[in-house]
């Protein structure tokens, strides 16, 4: 029975090429946008190099100090003093990776200026994160204690500064008139991972911005790594208890700082303050955007389908006159629409791969490489199914209610 529906549906779609083309274009264009957007979100939200231990990690990168009476609010990154004096005492933290906010320095190669973005880190940073070393190694605690001028650079920096040199370990890279000895080269990191991308990584002990005033605010952020996934809630609870014991600076009455899972840490800034994670706001915005992506083209497809069906009213009248039931006709039109939807989905998938290839080639976001993985494909298939059902059921129902006599007169 279903085989007959498919044969009839394909015959009809061949006959009505204009409406078939319009429907396919609408479906494939919308799904292309949806799949590319999903690939981008998957890149941002899923564990990605070098941050591959998110199920065991909490992120600390913002502190807020308030004077509630006068309305003063200071917010920014945390200080090295805060991380060493308070956070490092937590028993459920196995390791703490510390890094600074990025800063730009200038280097000159063959009379051309090269801007190098550098960060300061501690030794455990390289144990918490999983950077891929192309050559060399990370700096050790000994090199940090001795404040040695050593550097780990990215593959991109190696190519831009040293050219075609096969090995650069032991060579020197000069930035802002300071010579650093290269001890390691790591694979490039996408700029979508704002806390972990960088051109050059240096020991934090050589920073000129040392936190000598014992303040809570500074230029650093941290990743707290638990021993197991099950220890993460304990680690967060311990962090929250610790914050209640942190001394509040003079002229202020409240201090807020959070150790968050990855997604919450991304939305925290959107929330506006440390008492609001922003998760609800972000999820709501994403939900509205997805709804619009699905709803607007679906409405257009419903209108196209209604027009297509009404143009076939005489055919419907004849079939009804010869005993075709409303149920049979509804099945036929739904099958037609599902075929259109899945054809549009295949075209959309091909177009998505082309668009993603072009985006990766254009390097619109430095070192970002979008991919079509199984989760993206799964959500795309769900979107196809929704398109087919939503845009096909209502027009088919309208068609089934057509009066035989009026349909034959049309």
C-alpha positions in Angstrom: 0.0 0.0 0.0 2.8 2.4 1.0 4.6 1.5 -2.2 1.6 2.7 -4.3 1.6 6.0 -2.4 5.2 6.5 -3.2 4.6 5.8 -6.9 1.7 8.2 -7.1 3.6 10.9 -5.1 6.7 10.7 -7.4 4.5 10.9 -10.5 2.7 14.0 -9.2 6.0 15.7 -8.2 7.4 15.1 -11.7 4.3 16.6 -13.3 4.3 19.8 -11.1 7.9 20.8 -11.5 7.5 24.5 -10.5 6.0 23.8 -7.1 8.4 20.9 -6.6 11.4 23.3 -7.2 10.1 26.0 -4.9 9.4 23.6 -2.1 12.9 22.0 -2.5 14.6 25.4 -2.5 12.8 26.5 0.6 13.5 23.3 2.5 17.2 22.9 1.4 18.0 26.6 2.0 16.5 26.6 5.5 18.1 23.3 6.5 21.5 24.5 5.2 21.3 27.5 7.5 20.1 25.3 10.4 22.9 22.7 9.9 25.7 25.3 9.6 24.4 27.0 12.7 24.2 23.7 14.5 27.7 22.8 13.5 28.9 26.1 14.9 27.1 25.6 18.2 28.4 22.1 18.4 31.9 23.5 18.0 31.5 26.0 20.8 29.6 23.8 23.2 31.1 20.3 22.8 34.4 19.3 24.3 37.1 20.4 21.9 40.8 20.5 21.7 42.5 21.3 24.1 39.6 21.5 26.6 38.7 17.8 26.6 38.0 17.2 30.3 34.9 19.3 30.7 33.0 16.6 32.5 35.6 16.9 35.3 36.1 20.6 35.1 34.8 23.9 36.6 35.7 27.3 35.3 36.6 30.4 37.3 37.1 33.5 35.3 35.1 36.3 36.8 34.7 38.0 40.2 32.2 40.8 41.2 32.6 43.1 44.1 29.6 45.3 45.1 28.7 48.2 47.3 24.9 47.7 47.5 24.2 50.9 49.3 25.8 53.2 46.8 25.5 51.0 43.7 29.2 50.4 43.0 30.0 47.3 41.1 33.6 46.2 40.1 33.9 43.1 37.9 36.6 41.4 36.0 39.0 38.5 36.0 40.4 37.1 39.2 43.8 37.7 40.8 46.7 35.3 41.2 46.5 36.0 44.9 42.8 34.9 45.0 43.6 31.7 43.2 46.7 30.8 45.3 45.4 32.0 48.7 41.9 30.6 48.5 41.1 28.3 45.5 44.3 26.3 45.8 43.2 25.2 49.3 40.1 23.3 48.1 40.5 19.5 48.8 38.4 18.3 45.9 40.5 20.2 43.3 43.1 17.7 41.9 44.8 20.3 39.7 44.2 24.0 38.8 45.2 25.3 35.4 45.8 29.1 35.5 46.1 31.4 32.6 46.0 35.1 32.0 43.8 37.2 29.7 45.5 37.5 26.3 47.8 40.5 25.5 49.3 41.6 22.2 53.0 42.1 21.6 54.8 43.1 18.4 57.5 41.1 16.7 59.3 42.0 13.4 60.2 39.4 10.8 61.8 40.6 7.5 60.8 44.2 8.3 57.1 43.1 8.7 55.2 43.5 11.9 53.8 40.4 13.4 51.3 40.7 16.2 51.7 37.9 18.8 49.0 37.2 21.3 50.5 35.9 24.5 49.3 34.5 27.8 50.9 33.7 31.2 50.2 30.2 32.7 51.2 28.0 35.6 52.8 24.5 35.2 49.6 22.6 35.9 47.9 24.4 33.1 49.5 21.9 30.7 48.3 19.0 32.8 44.7 20.2 33.0 44.5 21.0 29.3 45.4 18.5 26.5 47.5 20.5 24.1 49.1 18.5 21.3 52.8 19.2 21.2 54.2 19.0 17.7 57.7 19.3 19.2 59.3 20.1 22.5 57.4 20.2 25.8 55.8 22.5 28.3 57.7 24.5 30.9 58.1 22.9 34.3 57.5 24.2 37.8 61.3 24.6 38.1 61.4 27.0 35.1 58.4 28.9 36.6 60.1 29.2 40.0 63.3 30.5 38.3 61.2 32.9 36.1 63.0 31.7 33.0 62.3 33.5 29.7 61.0 30.4 28.0 57.9 30.1 25.7 55.6 27.6 24.2 54.3 28.8 20.8 51.6 27.8 18.4 52.2 26.1 15.1 50.9 29.2 13.3 53.4 31.4 15.2 56.2 29.0 14.3 55.3 29.3 10.6 54.9 33.0 10.7 58.0 33.8 12.6 60.5 31.0 11.6 59.1 30.2 8.2 60.0 26.7 6.9 62.3 25.7 9.7 61.7 22.1 10.7 62.6 22.4 14.4 62.6 25.6 16.4 63.1 24.2 19.9 66.1 26.0 21.4 65.7 29.0 19.1 64.7 32.5 20.3 61.6 34.5 19.5 61.7 38.2 20.1 58.5 40.1 21.1 58.4 43.7 22.4 62.3 43.5 22.5 62.4 40.6 24.9 64.0 37.3 23.7 62.2 34.1 24.7 63.7 30.6 24.3 61.2 28.3 22.5 60.9 25.0 24.4 57.7 23.7 22.7 55.3 24.1 19.8 51.6 23.2 20.1 48.8 22.7 17.5 46.7 25.7 16.8 43.6 26.4 19.0 40.4 27.8 17.6 39.5 31.4 18.7 36.1 30.0 19.7 37.9 28.8 22.9 38.7 32.2 24.1 40.4 31.1 27.3 42.7 28.6 25.6 43.7 30.1 22.3 47.0 32.0 22.0 50.1 32.5 19.9 52.6 32.3 22.8 52.4 30.9 26.4 54.8 32.2 29.1 55.5 31.4 32.8 53.4 33.6 34.9 56.4 34.5 37.1 57.9 36.7 34.4 54.8 38.8 34.2 55.3 42.5 35.1 51.7 42.6 36.4 52.2 40.6 39.6 49.4 40.7 42.2 51.4 42.2 45.1 48.5 44.1 46.6 46.6 41.0 47.7 43.5 42.1 45.8 40.8 39.8 44.5 40.6 41.2 41.0 43.3 40.6 38.4 44.0 39.3 34.9 43.7 35.6 35.5 41.2 32.7 35.1 41.4 29.1 36.1 40.1 25.6 35.3 39.6 23.4 38.3 40.0 19.7 37.6 38.3 17.1 39.9 39.7 13.6 40.3 36.5 12.1 38.9 33.2 13.3 37.3 31.4 12.4 40.6 33.6 14.8 42.5 32.5 17.9 40.5 29.4 18.7 42.6 31.6 18.3 45.8 34.2 20.7 44.2 31.5 23.3 43.4 29.9 23.0 46.9 33.4 23.4 48.5 34.1 26.5 46.3 30.8 28.1 47.3 31.5 27.5 51.0 35.0 29.0 50.5 33.6 32.2 49.0 31.6 32.9 52.2 34.9 33.1 54.0 36.7 35.4 51.5 37.3 38.8 53.2 35.3 41.6 51.6 37.4 44.6 50.5 36.9 48.0 52.2 34.0 50.1 50.9 32.2 47.0 49.6 29.7 44.7 51.2 29.4 41.7 48.8 31.8 39.5 46.8 30.5 37.1 44.1 32.6 34.5 42.3 31.5 31.2 40.8 33.1 27.9 39.7 30.8 26.9 36.8 30.4 24.1 34.3 31.5 25.1 30.8 28.1 26.1 29.4 27.2 28.1 32.5 30.6 29.9 32.4 29.9 31.0 28.8 26.5 32.4 29.7 27.5 34.0 33.0 28.6 37.3 31.3 25.3 37.5 29.4 23.5 37.2 32.8 24.7 40.6 33.7 26.0 39.8 37.2 27.3 36.9 39.3 24.0 36.2 40.8 22.4 35.4 37.4 24.0 32.7 35.3 22.3 33.8 32.1 21.5 30.2 31.2 17.8 30.8 31.0 18.3 33.9 28.8 20.6 32.1 26.4 18.4 29.0 26.2 15.4 31.2 25.6 17.1 33.1 22.8 18.3 30.0 21.1 14.8 28.5 21.4 13.2 31.5 19.8 15.8 31.5 17.0 15.3 27.8 16.3 11.5 28.3 16.4 11.8 31.1 13.9 14.1 29.1 11.6 11.5 26.3 11.6 8.3 28.3 11.8 8.8 30.8 9.0 9.8 28.4 6.2 7.2 25.9 7.5 4.5 28.6 7.1 5.7 29.3 3.6 5.7 25.6 2.7 2.2 25.3 4.1 1.0 28.1 1.9 2.8 26.5 -1.1 1.3 23.1 -0.3 -2.2 24.6 0.0 -1.9 26.4 -3.3 -0.5 23.2 -4.9 -3.4 21.1 -3.5 -6.1 23.6 -4.5 -4.8 23.6 -8.0 -5.5 19.9 -8.0 -9.0 20.2 -6.6 -10.5 18.7 -9.8 -8.2 15.7 -9.5 -9.3 15.4 -5.8 -12.9 15.6 -6.8 -12.6 12.9 -9.4 -10.8 10.6 -7.0 -13.4 11.2 -4.3 -16.2 10.5 -6.8 -14.6 7.2 -7.6 -14.6 6.2 -3.9 -11.2 7.5 -2.6 -11.5 8.2 1.1 -10.3 11.3 2.9 -7.8 9.1 4.8 -6.3 7.8 1.5 -5.9 11.3 0.1 -4.3 12.6 3.3 -1.8 9.7 3.3 -1.0 10.5 -0.3 -0.3 14.2 0.3 1.7 13.5 3.5 3.8 11.0 1.6 4.4 13.6 -1.2 5.5 16.1 1.3 7.8 13.7 3.1 9.5 12.8 -0.1 9.9 16.5 -0.9 11.3 17.2 2.6 13.8 14.4 2.5 15.0 15.3 -1.0 15.3 18.9 0.3 17.2 17.5 3.3 19.7 15.7 1.1 20.2 18.8 -1.0 20.5 20.8 2.2 23.1 18.4 3.6 25.2 18.7 0.4 24.9 22.5 0.5 25.9 22.5 4.2 29.0 20.6 3.5 29.9 23.0 0.7 29.2 26.0 2.9 31.2 24.5 5.8 34.1 23.8 3.4 34.1 27.4 2.2 33.9 28.8 5.8 36.8 26.6 6.9 38.8 27.7 3.8 38.1 31.4 4.4 39.3 31.0 8.0 36.6 33.5 9.2 37.3 32.6 12.8 41.0 31.9 13.3 41.8 28.2 13.4 38.1 27.2 13.7 37.2 24.1 11.7 33.5 23.2 11.5 32.5 19.6 11.0 29.4 17.6 10.2 29.3 15.0 12.9 26.6 12.5 14.0 24.9 14.9 16.4 24.5 17.6 13.6 23.2 14.9 11.2 20.8 13.6 13.8 19.3 17.1 14.6 19.1 17.7 10.8 17.0 14.5 10.3 14.7 15.6 13.2 14.3 18.9 11.5 13.5 17.2 8.2 10.8 15.1 9.9 9.3 18.2 11.6 9.2 20.0 8.3 7.5 17.1 6.5 4.9 16.6 9.2 4.1 20.2 10.1 4.0 21.5 6.5 2.2 18.5 5.1 -0.5 17.5 7.7 -2.5 20.8 7.7 -2.8 21.2 3.9 -3.7 17.5 3.6 -6.4 17.9 6.2 -7.7 21.0 4.3 -7.8 19.0 1.1 -9.6 16.1 2.7 -12.5 18.4 3.6 -13.1 19.6 0.0 -16.7 19.1 -1.2 -16.8 16.7 -4.2 -19.2 18.9 -6.3 -17.2 22.1 -5.6 -13.9 20.3 -6.3 -15.2 19.1 -9.7 -16.4 22.6 -10.6 -13.0 24.1 -9.9 
